[in-house]
Amino acid sequence: MKKFYMIDEKFTCEHCGKEVSPLGYTARDHCPYCLYSKHVDINPGDRQNPCKGLLKPIDIEKFKDTYKIIYKCEKCQKQHKNIIATDDDMNRIIQISSSK
């Protein structure tokens, strides 16, 4: 069973440079503007992954009544998934999902 550490903090996106505010209802795990994330966790929120590469959004998949962003780490190539956030750029989500 995965452990979840609740960390919802502001950060500067290392991909697009925009300031990202805390999400407020769960842990913020990616930039709502460019949708990039960072490969920092082994278990959600633990910040124990030594990789620290950027996670590039490469696809979108349906998940229950929402969607998940599929990422590929630009450093170690591992794939990872995160649920979209309510303030994510829907145009960017559509662009990623239709660029297959």
Contacts in CASP RR format, 6 or more apart in sequence:
PFRMAT RR
TARGET T0000
AUTHOR 0000-0000-0000
METHOD contacts of the structure
MODEL  1
MKKFYMIDEKFTCEHCGKEVSPLGYTARDHCPYCLYSKHVDINPGDRQNP
CKGLLKPIDIEKFKDTYKIIYKCEKCQKQHKNIIATDDDMNRIIQISSSK
2 43 0 8 1.000
2 44 0 8 1.000
3 43 0 8 1.000
3 44 0 8 1.000
3 46 0 8 1.000
4 27 0 8 1.000
4 43 0 8 1.000
4 44 0 8 1.000
4 45 0 8 1.000
5 27 0 8 1.000
5 43 0 8 1.000
5 44 0 8 1.000
5 45 0 8 1.000
5 46 0 8 1.000
5 47 0 8 1.000
6 26 0 8 1.000
6 27 0 8 1.000
6 45 0 8 1.000
7 27 0 8 1.000
7 45 0 8 1.000
7 47 0 8 1.000
8 22 0 8 1.000
8 23 0 8 1.000
8 24 0 8 1.000
8 26 0 8 1.000
8 27 0 8 1.000
8 28 0 8 1.000
9 22 0 8 1.000
9 28 0 8 1.000
10 19 0 8 1.000
10 20 0 8 1.000
10 21 0 8 1.000
10 22 0 8 1.000
11 19 0 8 1.000
11 20 0 8 1.000
11 28 0 8 1.000
12 18 0 8 1.000
12 19 0 8 1.000
12 20 0 8 1.000
13 19 0 8 1.000
13 20 0 8 1.000
13 31 0 8 1.000
13 33 0 8 1.000
13 34 0 8 1.000
13 36 0 8 1.000
14 36 0 8 1.000
14 38 0 8 1.000
14 54 0 8 1.000
15 31 0 8 1.000
15 34 0 8 1.000
15 36 0 8 1.000
15 54 0 8 1.000
16 31 0 8 1.000
16 33 0 8 1.000
16 34 0 8 1.000
16 36 0 8 1.000
18 31 0 8 1.000
18 33 0 8 1.000
18 34 0 8 1.000
20 28 0 8 1.000
20 31 0 8 1.000
20 32 0 8 1.000
20 33 0 8 1.000
21 28 0 8 1.000
22 28 0 8 1.000
23 85 0 8 1.000
23 86 0 8 1.000
23 87 0 8 1.000
25 86 0 8 1.000
26 85 0 8 1.000
27 44 0 8 1.000
27 45 0 8 1.000
28 85 0 8 1.000
29 37 0 8 1.000
29 44 0 8 1.000
29 45 0 8 1.000
29 82 0 8 1.000
30 36 0 8 1.000
30 37 0 8 1.000
30 55 0 8 1.000
30 57 0 8 1.000
30 69 0 8 1.000
30 82 0 8 1.000
30 85 0 8 1.000
30 88 0 8 1.000
31 37 0 8 1.000
32 85 0 8 1.000
32 87 0 8 1.000
32 88 0 8 1.000
32 89 0 8 1.000
33 89 0 8 1.000
33 92 0 8 1.000
34 57 0 8 1.000
34 89 0 8 1.000
34 92 0 8 1.000
35 57 0 8 1.000
35 69 0 8 1.000
35 88 0 8 1.000
35 89 0 8 1.000
35 92 0 8 1.000
35 93 0 8 1.000
35 96 0 8 1.000
36 54 0 8 1.000
36 55 0 8 1.000
36 56 0 8 1.000
36 57 0 8 1.000
37 54 0 8 1.000
37 55 0 8 1.000
37 57 0 8 1.000
37 69 0 8 1.000
37 71 0 8 1.000
37 80 0 8 1.000
37 82 0 8 1.000
38 52 0 8 1.000
38 53 0 8 1.000
38 54 0 8 1.000
38 55 0 8 1.000
39 49 0 8 1.000
39 51 0 8 1.000
39 52 0 8 1.000
39 53 0 8 1.000
39 54 0 8 1.000
39 55 0 8 1.000
39 73 0 8 1.000
39 75 0 8 1.000
39 76 0 8 1.000
39 78 0 8 1.000
39 80 0 8 1.000
40 47 0 8 1.000
40 49 0 8 1.000
40 51 0 8 1.000
40 52 0 8 1.000
41 47 0 8 1.000
41 48 0 8 1.000
41 49 0 8 1.000
42 48 0 8 1.000
42 49 0 8 1.000
51 73 0 8 1.000
51 75 0 8 1.000
51 76 0 8 1.000
51 78 0 8 1.000
52 75 0 8 1.000
53 73 0 8 1.000
53 74 0 8 1.000
53 75 0 8 1.000
53 76 0 8 1.000
54 73 0 8 1.000
54 74 0 8 1.000
54 75 0 8 1.000
55 71 0 8 1.000
55 72 0 8 1.000
55 73 0 8 1.000
55 74 0 8 1.000
55 80 0 8 1.000
56 71 0 8 1.000
56 72 0 8 1.000
56 73 0 8 1.000
56 74 0 8 1.000
57 69 0 8 1.000
57 70 0 8 1.000
57 71 0 8 1.000
57 92 0 8 1.000
57 96 0 8 1.000
58 70 0 8 1.000
58 71 0 8 1.000
58 72 0 8 1.000
58 79 0 8 1.000
58 96 0 8 1.000
59 69 0 8 1.000
59 70 0 8 1.000
59 96 0 8 1.000
59 97 0 8 1.000
59 100 0 8 1.000
60 67 0 8 1.000
60 68 0 8 1.000
60 69 0 8 1.000
60 70 0 8 1.000
60 84 0 8 1.000
60 93 0 8 1.000
60 96 0 8 1.000
60 97 0 8 1.000
61 67 0 8 1.000
61 68 0 8 1.000
61 70 0 8 1.000
61 81 0 8 1.000
63 83 0 8 1.000
66 83 0 8 1.000
66 84 0 8 1.000
67 83 0 8 1.000
67 84 0 8 1.000
67 93 0 8 1.000
68 81 0 8 1.000
68 82 0 8 1.000
68 83 0 8 1.000
68 84 0 8 1.000
69 81 0 8 1.000
69 82 0 8 1.000
69 83 0 8 1.000
69 84 0 8 1.000
69 93 0 8 1.000
69 96 0 8 1.000
70 79 0 8 1.000
70 80 0 8 1.000
70 81 0 8 1.000
71 79 0 8 1.000
71 80 0 8 1.000
71 81 0 8 1.000
71 82 0 8 1.000
72 78 0 8 1.000
72 79 0 8 1.000
72 80 0 8 1.000
73 79 0 8 1.000
73 80 0 8 1.000
84 93 0 8 1.000
END
